[in-house]
Amino acid sequence: MAHLQAEKFKFLVAILYTNTAEEVATVSENWRVDDDVICYPNFKGPKMEKALRSHQSPDEKWLRFPYSVLKICGELSFIFSQFIHFL
């Protein structure tokens, strides 16, 4: 019997183009709608961190933004180690 393996999503550092600004955010690859639009949760804090770490599937309440990818990474720790220098 073949063993099915869940798809492993990566993390993205992306520029989200909101109505009022351009914001850099870490997002799940699972949140992509297509190459031009990404979903983003409408909540913050621990709930947001959990959604990111678990690559939670977006729902219809999430916001949608045009975006550009700056970096694709397999681990959040790599993103934090590379991009913390810019803060």
N, C-alpha and C positions, 0 to 999 in steps of 0.2 A: 504494500500500500504506500502510495506517495505521501510525503509529509508536506503539508502546505505551510509556507512561511508568510507571515504578515509583511506587507510592504513597509520598508524602512524609509521614512521621510527625512529630509535634511532640514536644516535651519537656514534662513536667509537673512542677511542684513539688507534692508531695502529702504528706498526713499518712497514714502507715501505722499502722493500729491492730493492734499485735502483742498477744500474750497478756500481756505484762508492761508495755508502755509505748505511748505515741504518739510516733512518730518522723517527722521531716520528711526527705523524700528526693527526689532528682531521678530521675525514671523516664521511660521511653519510653512514648509513647501506645500503641505496639504491645504493651505488656505488660498492657493491660487485658483482663480476662476479660469483664467487663460493667460496668455503672455502679456496682456495689458492691464488686467484687473485682478485685485486681490481682496479677499474678505479680511476684516479686522474686527475683533471682539469689541463690544460696546461696554466692557467692564474692565476694572483695573485690579491691582493688588494681587493677593494670593490666588484668586480665581483666574486671573490672567496668566500668572506664572504656571499654574496647573494646566491650563488650556494649551499653552505653548509647549511645555515639557512633554505632554501626552499627545501632541499633534491632534488635538480635538477637532473633529469635523465641524465646519461652520454651519450655522443655521440661518434661517431667513431674517433674523433680527440683527445679524452682524452688519457692520458698515462695509461699503465697497469703495475702493479707491484705485485710481490708476497708480502704477508703481514702476520703479526701476530697481533691478537687483545690483547691489554693490559687491556682495560676497555670498557664496554658498558654502556651508560648513556642515559637517556631520555631528559636531558636538557643540553645545552651548559654551562650554568652558573655553573652547578655542576662540569663539566670538568675543567673549569677555576679555581674554588675554590680549587679543589683537586690537580691539577698538577702545579699550579703556584709556589708552594713551591719548586719544583725541578729546577726552572730556576735560 
